[in-house]
Amino acid sequence: ARSHAWKILTVHLIRNSYLLPVPSYRALHPPFIHSIIENPDFGISWSEPKIVQVFRPFVRSWNALSPITGFAGLWMSVMFFLFIFRKRHFGEISPTFAMALAVELILLIFAPIPDGRYALFVLIAGQASGLGYAFDFIQKRRELKSA
């Protein structure tokens, strides 16, 4: 392993590139989040199929938009930007950012395989932070126009 350390590191970084903030083909095609676990041949079924049918389209839409929604490095960058430049909300985002950074680093170092579920916290936290900022921005613009 020592003689091929650089090659091993390169392969590992390519495999887990969806965790890095640099867009690449692999990063823009992140691991899939599964919406189907039942297989008719195995006798496995959902306990609440009506609920599953309601939420399955959301998961499938999320997967269809995975170059944006599943790119953990992008959402980590969004949280980093908000953490650094949104001083007014510093206390709100700093614990979330710290947890997301810890998850990203742990995954980057130790993840045996790339799997979208591993980075789900980073994805949800980043997207919620980004949407929160966008809604806050829109609300402030409306308040300025009405004043």
DSSP file (Angstrom, degrees, kcal/mol; ACC not computed):
  #  RESIDUE AA STRUCTURE BP1 BP2  ACC     N-H-->O    O-->H-N    N-H-->O    O-->H-N    TCO  KAPPA ALPHA  PHI   PSI    X-CA   Y-CA   Z-CA
    1    1 A A    >         0   0    0      0, 0.0     3,-0.5     0, 0.0     7,-0.2   0.000 360.0 360.0 360.0 -34.7    0.0    0.0    0.0
    2    2 A R  G >   +     0   0    0      1,-0.2     3,-1.2     2,-0.2     4,-0.3   0.894 360.0  52.9 -63.7 -38.5    2.9    2.4    0.7
    3    3 A S  G 3  S+     0   0    0      1,-0.3    -1,-0.2     2,-0.1     3,-0.1   0.731 119.3  35.5 -70.7 -19.6    4.3    2.1   -2.8
    4    4 A H  G <> S+     0   0    0     -3,-0.5     4,-2.5     1,-0.1    -1,-0.3   0.020  78.9 122.7-119.4  26.7    0.9    2.9   -4.3
    5    5 A A  H <> S+     0   0    0     -3,-1.2     4,-2.7     1,-0.2     5,-0.2   0.894  74.9  50.1 -58.9 -43.6   -0.3    5.5   -1.7
    6    6 A W  H  > S+     0   0    0     -4,-0.3     4,-2.5     1,-0.2    -1,-0.2   0.916 112.1  47.9 -62.8 -42.7   -0.8    8.3   -4.2
    7    7 A K  H  > S+     0   0    0      2,-0.2     4,-2.5     1,-0.2    -1,-0.2   0.903 112.1  49.3 -65.0 -41.3   -2.9    6.0   -6.5
    8    8 A I  H  X S+     0   0    0     -4,-2.5     4,-2.4    -7,-0.2    -2,-0.2   0.924 112.6  47.8 -63.3 -44.9   -5.0    4.8   -3.5
    9    9 A L  H  X S+     0   0    0     -4,-2.7     4,-2.5    -5,-0.2    -2,-0.2   0.911 111.9  50.0 -62.5 -43.3   -5.6    8.4   -2.4
   10   10 A T  H  X S+     0   0    0     -4,-2.5     4,-2.3     2,-0.2    -2,-0.2   0.925 111.7  47.2 -62.3 -46.2   -6.5    9.5   -5.9
   11   11 A V  H  X S+     0   0    0     -4,-2.5     4,-2.7     1,-0.2    -1,-0.2   0.914 112.4  50.6 -62.0 -42.8   -9.0    6.6   -6.4
   12   12 A H  H  X S+     0   0    0     -4,-2.4     4,-1.9     1,-0.2    -2,-0.2   0.914 111.6  47.2 -62.6 -43.3  -10.5    7.3   -3.0
   13   13 A L  H  < S+     0   0    0     -4,-2.5    -1,-0.2     2,-0.2    -2,-0.2   0.870 113.0  48.7 -67.4 -36.9  -10.9   11.0   -3.8
   14   14 A I  H >< S+     0   0    0     -4,-2.3     3,-1.4    -5,-0.2    -2,-0.2   0.932 111.5  49.8 -66.2 -44.9  -12.5   10.3   -7.2
   15   15 A R  H 3< S+     0   0    0     -4,-2.7     3,-0.3     1,-0.3    -2,-0.2   0.862 120.5  35.7 -62.0 -36.9  -14.9    7.8   -5.6
   16   16 A N  T >< S+     0   0    0     -4,-1.9     3,-2.0    -5,-0.2     4,-0.3  -0.002  78.1 123.2-106.7  28.0  -16.0   10.2   -2.9
   17   17 A S  G X   +     0   0    0     -3,-1.4     3,-1.5     1,-0.3     5,-0.2   0.706  59.1  75.8 -65.7 -19.2  -15.8   13.4   -5.1
   18   18 A Y  G 3  S+     0   0    0     -3,-0.3    55,-2.3     1,-0.3    -1,-0.3   0.680  92.2  57.0 -65.2 -13.9  -19.4   14.2   -4.3
   19   19 A L  G <  S+     0   0    0     -3,-2.0    -1,-0.3    53,-0.2    -2,-0.2   0.608  93.5  83.1 -88.1 -14.2  -18.2   15.3   -0.9
   20   20 A L  S <  S-     0   0    0     -3,-1.5    53,-0.4    -4,-0.3    54,-0.2  -0.638  80.7-129.6 -93.4 149.0  -15.7   17.8   -2.4
   21   21 A P  S    S+     0   0    0      0, 0.0    -1,-0.1     0, 0.0    -3,-0.1   0.407  81.3  98.3 -77.8   5.5  -16.8   21.4   -3.4
   22   22 A V  S    S-     0   0    0     -5,-0.2    -2,-0.2     1,-0.0     5,-0.1  -0.835  77.0-126.7 -97.2 118.5  -15.2   21.0   -6.9
   23   23 A P        +     0   0    0      0, 0.0     2,-0.3     0, 0.0     3,-0.1  -0.401  42.7 153.1 -64.8 135.6  -17.6   20.0   -9.7
   24   24 A S     >  -     0   0    0     -2,-0.1     4,-2.4     1,-0.1     5,-0.2  -0.933  59.2 -95.4-149.4 169.9  -16.6   17.0  -11.6
   25   25 A Y  T  4 S+     0   0    0     -2,-0.3     4,-0.3     1,-0.2    -1,-0.1   0.933 126.7  45.1 -56.4 -46.1  -18.4   14.3  -13.6
   26   26 A R  T >4 S+     0   0    0      1,-0.2     3,-0.9     2,-0.2    -1,-0.2   0.879 112.3  51.2 -66.8 -38.3  -18.4   12.0  -10.6
   27   27 A A  T 34 S+     0   0    0      1,-0.2    -1,-0.2   -10,-0.1    -2,-0.2   0.855 108.8  51.4 -67.2 -34.3  -19.5   14.8   -8.2
   28   28 A L  T 3< S+     0   0    0     -4,-2.4    -1,-0.2     1,-0.3    -2,-0.2   0.430 109.6  52.0 -85.0   1.6  -22.4   15.8  -10.5
   29   29 A H  S <  S+     0   0    0     -3,-0.9    -1,-0.3    -4,-0.3     3,-0.1  -0.579  84.7 178.2-129.6  67.9  -23.6   12.1  -10.6
   30   30 A P        -     0   0    0      0, 0.0    41,-0.1     0, 0.0    -3,-0.1  -0.091  39.4 -70.2 -71.1 170.1  -23.7   11.4   -6.9
   31   31 A P        -     0   0    0      0, 0.0     2,-0.2     0, 0.0    84,-0.1  -0.218  58.7-103.5 -59.0 151.5  -24.8    8.1   -5.3
   32   32 A F        -     0   0    0     -3,-0.1     2,-0.6    84,-0.0    84,-0.4  -0.512  17.6-140.1 -81.9 139.9  -28.5    7.3   -5.6
   33   33 A I        -     0   0    0     -2,-0.2     2,-0.2    26,-0.2    30,-0.1  -0.916  31.7-128.3 -96.5 121.2  -31.0    7.7   -2.7
   34   34 A H        +     0   0    0     -2,-0.6     3,-0.1     1,-0.1    26,-0.0  -0.474  33.2 174.5 -79.1 137.1  -33.3    4.6   -2.9
   35   35 A S  S    S+     0   0    0     -2,-0.2     2,-0.5     1,-0.2    -1,-0.1   0.408  70.8  61.3-113.1  -4.5  -37.1    5.0   -2.9
   36   36 A I        +     0   0    0      1,-0.1    -1,-0.2    20,-0.0     3,-0.0  -0.974  43.9 150.1-126.7 118.5  -37.8    1.3   -3.6
   37   37 A I        +     0   0    0     -2,-0.5     2,-0.3    -3,-0.1    -1,-0.1   0.558  49.8  93.7-116.8 -16.8  -36.8   -1.3   -1.1
   38   38 A E        -     0   0    0      5,-0.0     7,-0.1     3,-0.0     3,-0.0  -0.580  52.1-167.9 -82.1 139.7  -39.5   -3.9   -1.7
   39   39 A N    >>> -     0   0    0     -2,-0.3     3,-2.1     5,-0.1     5,-1.0  -0.994  20.1-141.1-123.7 122.7  -38.9   -6.7   -4.2
   40   40 A P  G >45S+     0   0    0      0, 0.0     3,-0.6     0, 0.0    -1,-0.1   0.786 100.5  57.5 -56.4 -27.8  -41.9   -8.7   -5.2
   41   41 A D  G 345S+     0   0    0      1,-0.2    -3,-0.0     2,-0.1     0, 0.0   0.652 103.9  52.0 -77.6 -14.7  -39.9  -11.9   -5.2
   42   42 A F  G <45S-     0   0    0     -3,-2.1    -1,-0.2     2,-0.2     3,-0.1   0.471 104.9-119.7-102.7  -3.0  -38.8  -11.6   -1.6
   43   43 A G  T <<5 +     0   0    0     -3,-0.6     2,-0.4    -4,-0.6    -2,-0.1   0.732  65.6 140.9  71.6  21.6  -42.1  -11.0    0.1
   44   44 A I      < +     0   0    0     -5,-1.0     2,-0.3    -7,-0.1    -1,-0.3  -0.813  20.8 162.0 -97.7 135.5  -41.1   -7.6    1.4
   45   45 A S        -     0   0    0     -2,-0.4     2,-0.2    -7,-0.1    -6,-0.0  -0.970  41.2 -93.5-147.7 163.7  -43.6   -4.8    1.4
   46   46 A W        -     0   0    0     -2,-0.3     0, 0.0     1,-0.1     0, 0.0  -0.511  21.7-142.6 -75.6 144.1  -44.3   -1.5    3.0
   47   47 A S  S    S+     0   0    0      1,-0.3    -1,-0.1    -2,-0.2     0, 0.0   0.771 102.0  30.9 -76.1 -25.7  -46.4   -1.4    6.1
   48   48 A E    >>  +     0   0    0      1,-0.1     4,-1.8     2,-0.0     3,-0.6  -0.637  69.5 168.2-130.1  73.8  -48.0    1.9    5.0
   49   49 A P  H 3> S+     0   0    0      0, 0.0     4,-2.4     0, 0.0     5,-0.2   0.800  75.0  59.9 -61.9 -29.6  -48.1    1.7    1.1
   50   50 A K  H 3> S+     0   0    0      2,-0.2     4,-1.2     1,-0.2    -2,-0.0   0.909 107.5  45.7 -65.0 -40.0  -50.4    4.8    0.8
   51   51 A I  H <> S+     0   0    0     -3,-0.6     4,-1.9     2,-0.2     3,-0.3   0.905 111.4  52.8 -67.2 -41.5  -47.9    7.0    2.6
   52   52 A V  H  X S+     0   0    0     -4,-1.8     4,-2.6     1,-0.2    -2,-0.2   0.911 106.0  53.4 -60.4 -43.1  -45.1    5.6    0.5
   53   53 A Q  H  < S+     0   0    0     -4,-2.4    -1,-0.2     1,-0.2    -2,-0.2   0.813 108.3  51.3 -64.2 -29.7  -47.0    6.4   -2.7
   54   54 A V  H  < S+     0   0    0     -4,-1.2     4,-0.3    -3,-0.3    -1,-0.2   0.910 119.1  34.2 -71.2 -42.2  -47.4   10.0   -1.5
   55   55 A F  H >X S+     0   0    0     -4,-1.9     4,-1.7     1,-0.2     3,-0.7   0.687  96.7  81.8 -91.3 -19.4  -43.7   10.5   -0.8
   56   56 A R  H 3X S+     0   0    0     -4,-2.6     4,-2.6     1,-0.2     5,-0.2   0.879  88.4  55.8 -56.3 -41.8  -42.1    8.4   -3.5
   57   57 A P  H 3> S+     0   0    0      0, 0.0     4,-2.4     0, 0.0    -1,-0.2   0.859 105.5  53.0 -60.8 -32.8  -42.4   11.2   -6.2
   58   58 A F  H <> S+     0   0    0     -3,-0.7     4,-2.4    -4,-0.3    -2,-0.2   0.922 110.6  46.0 -66.2 -42.9  -40.5   13.6   -3.9
   59   59 A V  H  X S+     0   0    0     -4,-1.7     4,-2.3     2,-0.2    -1,-0.2   0.915 113.9  48.9 -65.1 -42.4  -37.6   11.1   -3.5
   60   60 A R  H  X S+     0   0    0     -4,-2.6     4,-2.3     2,-0.2    -2,-0.2   0.883 111.3  49.5 -66.2 -37.6  -37.6   10.4   -7.3
   61   61 A S  H  X S+     0   0    0     -4,-2.4     4,-1.9    -5,-0.2    -2,-0.2   0.920 109.9  51.8 -64.3 -42.8  -37.6   14.2   -8.1
   62   62 A W  H  < S+     0   0    0     -4,-2.4     7,-0.2     1,-0.2    -2,-0.2   0.906 111.7  46.9 -59.7 -42.4  -34.8   14.6   -5.6
   63   63 A N  H >< S+     0   0    0     -4,-2.3     3,-1.6     1,-0.2    -1,-0.2   0.877 108.3  54.9 -68.0 -37.7  -32.9   11.9   -7.4
   64   64 A A  H 3< S+     0   0    0     -4,-2.3    -1,-0.2     1,-0.3    -2,-0.2   0.847 113.3  42.7 -63.9 -32.1  -33.6   13.3  -10.9
   65   65 A L  T >X S+     0   0    0     -4,-1.9     4,-2.6     1,-0.2     3,-2.5   0.147  79.4 126.2 -96.0  18.6  -32.1   16.6   -9.7
   66   66 A S  H <>  +     0   0    0     -3,-1.6     4,-1.6     1,-0.3    -1,-0.2   0.729  57.5  70.0 -57.0 -27.6  -29.2   14.9   -8.0
   67   67 A P  H 34 S+     0   0    0      0, 0.0    -1,-0.3     0, 0.0   -38,-0.1   0.819 121.0  20.2 -59.1 -23.4  -26.5   16.9   -9.8
   68   68 A I  H X4 S+     0   0    0     -3,-2.5     3,-0.7    -6,-0.2    -2,-0.2   0.806 132.9  39.7-103.9 -53.4  -27.7   19.8   -7.6
   69   69 A T  H 3< S+     0   0    0     -4,-2.6    -3,-0.2    -7,-0.2    58,-0.1   0.772 120.7  43.0 -72.9 -26.3  -29.6   18.2   -4.7
   70   70 A G  T 3< S+     0   0    0     -4,-1.6     2,-1.4    -5,-0.3    -1,-0.2   0.356  81.8 105.3-102.4   5.7  -27.2   15.3   -4.2
   71   71 A F    X>  -     0   0    0     -3,-0.7     4,-1.6     1,-0.2     3,-0.9  -0.686  47.0-176.4 -89.9  88.3  -23.9   17.2   -4.5
   72   72 A A  H 3> S+     0   0    0     -2,-1.4     4,-2.3     1,-0.3   -53,-0.2   0.823  78.9  59.7 -58.0 -35.3  -22.8   17.3   -0.9
   73   73 A G  H 3> S+     0   0    0    -55,-2.3     4,-1.8   -53,-0.4    -1,-0.3   0.881 103.9  51.2 -61.9 -38.2  -19.8   19.4   -1.7
   74   74 A L  H <> S+     0   0    0     -3,-0.9     4,-2.0   -56,-0.3    -1,-0.2   0.932 112.2  45.3 -62.9 -47.0  -22.0   22.2   -3.1
   75   75 A W  H  X S+     0   0    0     -4,-1.6     4,-2.2     1,-0.2    -2,-0.2   0.810 109.9  54.4 -72.1 -29.0  -24.2   22.3   -0.1
   76   76 A M  H  X S+     0   0    0     -4,-2.3     4,-2.4    -5,-0.2    -1,-0.2   0.890 108.4  50.6 -66.7 -38.0  -21.2   22.2    2.2
   77   77 A S  H  X S+     0   0    0     -4,-1.8     4,-2.8     2,-0.2    -2,-0.2   0.887 107.8  52.8 -64.9 -39.5  -20.0   25.3    0.3
   78   78 A V  H  X S+     0   0    0     -4,-2.0     4,-2.5     2,-0.2    -2,-0.2   0.942 111.8  45.3 -60.9 -47.0  -23.4   27.0    0.7
   79   79 A M  H  X S+     0   0    0     -4,-2.2     4,-2.8     2,-0.2    -2,-0.2   0.886 111.9  52.3 -65.1 -37.3  -23.2   26.4    4.5
   80   80 A F  H  X S+     0   0    0     -4,-2.4     4,-2.5     2,-0.2     5,-0.2   0.934 110.1  48.8 -62.0 -45.6  -19.5   27.6    4.5
   81   81 A F  H  X S+     0   0    0     -4,-2.8     4,-3.0     1,-0.2     5,-0.3   0.934 114.6  44.6 -59.0 -47.6  -20.6   30.8    2.7
   82   82 A L  H  X S+     0   0    0     -4,-2.5     4,-1.7     1,-0.2    -1,-0.2   0.881 112.6  52.5 -65.6 -37.5  -23.4   31.4    5.1
   83   83 A F  H  < S+     0   0    0     -4,-2.8    -2,-0.2    -5,-0.2    -1,-0.2   0.900 118.5  35.4 -63.7 -42.1  -21.2   30.6    8.1
   84   84 A I  H  < S+     0   0    0     -4,-2.5    -2,-0.2    -5,-0.2    -3,-0.2   0.911 128.1  30.9 -79.5 -45.1  -18.5   33.1    7.0
   85   85 A F  H  < S+     0   0    0     -4,-3.0     2,-0.8    -5,-0.2     3,-0.2   0.569 102.9  71.4-100.5  -9.4  -20.6   35.9    5.5
   86   86 A R    ><  +     0   0    0     -4,-1.7     3,-1.2    -5,-0.3    -1,-0.2  -0.592  52.6 163.8-105.5  70.8  -23.8   35.9    7.5
   87   87 A K  G >  S+     0   0    0     -2,-0.8     3,-1.4     1,-0.3     4,-0.3   0.813  70.5  62.2 -58.7 -32.9  -22.6   37.2   10.8
   88   88 A R  G 3  S+     0   0    0      1,-0.3    -1,-0.3    -3,-0.2     3,-0.2   0.826 112.1  37.2 -64.7 -30.7  -26.1   38.1   12.0
   89   89 A H  G X> S+     0   0    0     -3,-1.2     4,-1.9    -7,-0.2     3,-0.6   0.139  82.4 117.1-105.1  17.9  -27.0   34.4   11.8
   90   90 A F  H <> S+     0   0    0     -3,-1.4     4,-2.1     1,-0.3    -1,-0.2   0.898  75.8  48.3 -54.7 -47.0  -23.7   33.1   13.0
   91   91 A G  H 34 S+     0   0    0     -4,-0.3    -1,-0.3    -3,-0.2    -2,-0.1   0.792 110.3  53.2 -66.7 -28.1  -25.1   31.5   16.2
   92   92 A E  H <4 S+     0   0    0     -3,-0.6     4,-0.4     1,-0.1    -1,-0.2   0.884 119.1  30.3 -74.2 -39.0  -27.9   29.8   14.2
   93   93 A I  H  X S+     0   0    0     -4,-1.9     4,-3.3     1,-0.1     5,-0.3   0.677  97.5  83.1 -98.2 -17.9  -25.7   28.1   11.6
   94   94 A S  H  X S+     0   0    0     -4,-2.1     4,-2.5    -5,-0.3     5,-0.2   0.892  94.3  44.7 -61.5 -41.9  -22.5   27.4   13.5
   95   95 A P  H  > S+     0   0    0      0, 0.0     4,-2.3     0, 0.0    -1,-0.2   0.919 117.0  47.1 -65.7 -38.7  -23.6   24.2   15.3
   96   96 A T  H  > S+     0   0    0     -4,-0.4     4,-2.7     2,-0.2    -2,-0.2   0.924 113.4  48.0 -65.1 -44.5  -25.1   22.9   12.0
   97   97 A F  H  X S+     0   0    0     -4,-3.3     4,-2.8     2,-0.2     5,-0.2   0.915 111.1  51.0 -62.3 -43.3  -22.0   23.9   10.0
   98   98 A A  H  X S+     0   0    0     -4,-2.5     4,-2.2    -5,-0.3    -2,-0.2   0.916 112.7  45.8 -61.7 -43.6  -19.7   22.2   12.6
   99   99 A M  H  X S+     0   0    0     -4,-2.3     4,-2.5     2,-0.2    -2,-0.2   0.924 113.9  48.5 -65.5 -44.4  -21.7   19.0   12.5
  100  100 A A  H  X S+     0   0    0     -4,-2.7     4,-2.8     2,-0.2    -2,-0.2   0.904 111.6  50.0 -62.9 -41.7  -21.9   19.0    8.7
  101  101 A L  H  X S+     0   0    0     -4,-2.8     4,-2.6     2,-0.2     5,-0.2   0.913 110.8  49.7 -63.2 -42.1  -18.1   19.6    8.5
  102  102 A A  H  X S+     0   0    0     -4,-2.2     4,-2.6    -5,-0.2    -2,-0.2   0.921 111.8  48.3 -62.6 -43.6  -17.5   16.7   10.9
  103  103 A V  H  X S+     0   0    0     -4,-2.5     4,-2.8     2,-0.2     5,-0.2   0.937 112.4  49.1 -61.6 -46.9  -19.7   14.4    8.8
  104  104 A E  H  X S+     0   0    0     -4,-2.8     4,-2.9     1,-0.2    -2,-0.2   0.928 113.4  45.7 -59.5 -46.6  -18.0   15.4    5.6
  105  105 A L  H  X S+     0   0    0     -4,-2.6     4,-2.1     2,-0.2     5,-0.2   0.914 113.2  49.3 -65.7 -42.5  -14.5   14.9    7.0
  106  106 A I  H  X S+     0   0    0     -4,-2.6     4,-3.2    -5,-0.2     5,-0.4   0.931 114.8  45.2 -61.6 -44.9  -15.4   11.6    8.5
  107  107 A L  H  X S+     0   0    0     -4,-2.8     4,-2.1    -5,-0.2    -2,-0.2   0.923 111.4  52.5 -64.1 -43.8  -16.9   10.4    5.3
  108  108 A L  H  < S+     0   0    0     -4,-2.9    -1,-0.2    -5,-0.2    -2,-0.2   0.864 120.0  34.1 -61.1 -36.0  -14.0   11.7    3.2
  109  109 A I  H  < S+     0   0    0     -4,-2.1    -2,-0.2    -5,-0.2    -1,-0.2   0.894 133.8  19.9 -85.6 -42.7  -11.5    9.8    5.4
  110  110 A F  H  < S+     0   0    0     -4,-3.2    -3,-0.2    -5,-0.2    -2,-0.2   0.592  79.4 121.7-112.0 -12.2  -13.4    6.7    6.3
  111  111 A A     <  -     0   0    0     -4,-2.1    -4,-0.0    -5,-0.4   -95,-0.0  -0.353  42.0-162.5 -61.4 120.4  -16.3    6.0    3.9
  112  112 A P  S    S+     0   0    0      0, 0.0    -1,-0.2     0, 0.0    -5,-0.0   0.854  75.8  12.9 -72.1 -33.6  -15.7    2.6    2.4
  113  113 A I  S    S-     0   0    0      2,-0.0     2,-0.4    -3,-0.0   -97,-0.0  -0.976  86.3-104.2-138.1 151.8  -18.1    3.2   -0.5
  114  114 A P        +     0   0    0      0, 0.0     2,-0.3     0, 0.0   -98,-0.1  -0.649  48.0 165.2 -75.3 129.3  -19.9    6.3   -1.8
  115  115 A D    >>  -     0   0    0     -2,-0.4     3,-1.3   -84,-0.1     4,-0.7  -0.961  39.2-140.1-148.8 126.5  -23.5    6.3   -0.7
  116  116 A G  T 34 S+     0   0    0    -84,-0.4     3,-0.4    -2,-0.3   -83,-0.1   0.774 100.5  64.3 -58.5 -28.5  -25.9    9.2   -0.7
  117  117 A R  T >4 S+     0   0    0    -85,-0.3     3,-1.2     1,-0.2     4,-0.3   0.829  92.8  63.0 -66.7 -30.0  -27.4    8.2    2.6
  118  118 A Y  T <4 S+     0   0    0     -3,-1.3     3,-0.4     1,-0.3    -1,-0.2   0.891 110.0  37.8 -60.7 -39.4  -24.1    8.9    4.3
  119  119 A A  T 3X S+     0   0    0     -4,-0.7     4,-2.4    -3,-0.4    -1,-0.3   0.216  81.6 113.4 -98.1  14.7  -24.1   12.6    3.5
  120  120 A L  H <> S+     0   0    0     -3,-1.2     4,-2.9     1,-0.2     5,-0.3   0.867  74.7  54.2 -58.5 -38.8  -27.9   13.0    3.9
  121  121 A F  H  > S+     0   0    0     -3,-0.4     4,-2.9    -4,-0.3     5,-0.3   0.932 109.9  47.4 -59.9 -44.7  -27.4   15.3    7.0
  122  122 A V  H  > S+     0   0    0     -3,-0.2     4,-2.6     2,-0.2     5,-0.2   0.914 113.6  48.7 -62.5 -42.9  -25.1   17.6    4.9
  123  123 A L  H  X S+     0   0    0     -4,-2.4     4,-2.5     2,-0.2     5,-0.2   0.943 115.7  41.7 -63.8 -48.5  -27.5   17.7    2.0
  124  124 A I  H  X S+     0   0    0     -4,-2.9     4,-2.7     2,-0.2     5,-0.2   0.931 117.2  47.2 -67.1 -45.0  -30.6   18.5    4.2
  125  125 A A  H  X S+     0   0    0     -4,-2.9     4,-2.4    -5,-0.3    -2,-0.2   0.918 114.9  46.5 -63.4 -43.4  -28.8   21.0    6.3
  126  126 A G  H  X S+     0   0    0     -4,-2.6     4,-2.6    -5,-0.3    -2,-0.2   0.918 115.0  45.5 -65.4 -44.1  -27.2   22.8    3.3
  127  127 A Q  H  X S+     0   0    0     -4,-2.5     4,-2.7    -5,-0.2     5,-0.2   0.903 114.5  48.1 -67.8 -40.7  -30.5   22.9    1.4
  128  128 A A  H  X S+     0   0    0     -4,-2.7     4,-2.6    -5,-0.2    -2,-0.2   0.905 113.3  48.3 -65.1 -40.9  -32.5   24.1    4.4
  129  129 A S  H  X S+     0   0    0     -4,-2.4     4,-2.4    -5,-0.2    -2,-0.2   0.928 113.1  47.6 -63.9 -45.1  -29.8   26.7    5.1
  130  130 A G  H  X S+     0   0    0     -4,-2.6     4,-2.4     2,-0.2    -2,-0.2   0.914 114.3  45.8 -62.6 -44.2  -29.8   27.9    1.5
  131  131 A L  H  X S+     0   0    0     -4,-2.7     4,-2.9     2,-0.2     5,-0.2   0.899 111.2  53.2 -65.9 -40.2  -33.6   28.0    1.3
  132  132 A G  H  X S+     0   0    0     -4,-2.6     4,-2.2    -5,-0.2    -2,-0.2   0.918 111.0  46.2 -59.9 -43.9  -33.8   29.8    4.7
  133  133 A Y  H  X S+     0   0    0     -4,-2.4     4,-2.7     2,-0.2    -2,-0.2   0.921 112.5  50.6 -64.3 -43.5  -31.4   32.4    3.4
  134  134 A A  H  X S+     0   0    0     -4,-2.4     4,-2.5     2,-0.2    -2,-0.2   0.922 112.2  46.3 -62.2 -44.6  -33.3   32.8    0.1
  135  135 A F  H  X S+     0   0    0     -4,-2.9     4,-2.5     2,-0.2    -1,-0.2   0.898 112.6  50.7 -64.7 -39.7  -36.6   33.2    1.9
  136  136 A D  H  X S+     0   0    0     -4,-2.2     4,-2.3    -5,-0.2    -2,-0.2   0.914 110.8  49.2 -61.9 -43.8  -35.0   35.7    4.3
  137  137 A F  H  X S+     0   0    0     -4,-2.7     4,-2.1     2,-0.2    -2,-0.2   0.925 112.3  47.5 -61.9 -46.4  -33.6   37.7    1.3
  138  138 A I  H  X S+     0   0    0     -4,-2.5     4,-2.2     1,-0.2    -2,-0.2   0.912 111.5  50.8 -63.1 -43.2  -37.0   37.7   -0.5
  139  139 A Q  H  X S+     0   0    0     -4,-2.5     4,-2.3     1,-0.2    -1,-0.2   0.909 110.1  49.2 -62.2 -42.6  -38.8   38.8    2.7
  140  140 A K  H  X S+     0   0    0     -4,-2.3     4,-2.2     1,-0.2    -1,-0.2   0.887 109.6  52.2 -64.6 -38.8  -36.3   41.7    3.2
  141  141 A R  H  X S+     0   0    0     -4,-2.1     4,-2.1     2,-0.2    -1,-0.2   0.907 110.1  48.6 -63.1 -41.7  -36.7   42.8   -0.4
  142  142 A R  H  X S+     0   0    0     -4,-2.2     4,-2.2     1,-0.2    -2,-0.2   0.905 110.3  51.2 -65.3 -40.7  -40.5   42.9    0.0
  143  143 A E  H  X S+     0   0    0     -4,-2.3     4,-1.1     1,-0.2    -1,-0.2   0.886 110.1  49.7 -64.2 -38.3  -40.2   44.9    3.2
  144  144 A L  H  < S+     0   0    0     -4,-2.2    -1,-0.2     1,-0.2    -2,-0.2   0.888 111.4  48.9 -66.3 -38.7  -37.9   47.4    1.5
  145  145 A K  H  < S+     0   0    0     -4,-2.1    -2,-0.2     1,-0.2    -1,-0.2   0.873 113.4  46.3 -68.9 -36.7  -40.3   47.8   -1.4
  146  146 A S  H  <        0   0    0     -4,-2.2    -1,-0.2     1,-0.2    -2,-0.2   0.662 360.0 360.0 -81.5 -15.1  -43.3   48.3    0.9
  147  147 A A     <        0   0    0     -4,-1.1    -1,-0.2    -5,-0.2    -2,-0.2   0.468 360.0 360.0 -81.7 360.0  -41.6   50.8    3.2
